[in-house]
Amino acid sequence: MRRRIPPENTPRVLLVAALFLGVLFAVLPRGYLAPVAIFAAAFALLAYLLDRQLRGWVDAGVARVFAALDWRSERDTQRGRSGAD
């Protein structure tokens, strides 16, 4: 029997998780926000470190953002402006 790899749903899973945490943060009393935020940060870090597909998806998105920022910086430099303006 051949093993089937399930379809990739990383963007959808991340969106659902972000929406869930957003609702959770809106509903919880203030005293619970810090522990839940610490758990969410630890979960995100461990998921990133342990899941190769998630790491690839996040790294590709970060690379696109930096490429866009670099493109804007080069364009402004060619026009005679610095990127700090």
Secondary structure, 3 states (H helix, E strand, C coil): CCCCCCCCCHHHHHHHHHHHHHHHHHHCCHHHHHHHHHHHHHHHHHHHHHCHHHHHHHHHHHHHHHHHHHHHHHHHHHCCCCCCC
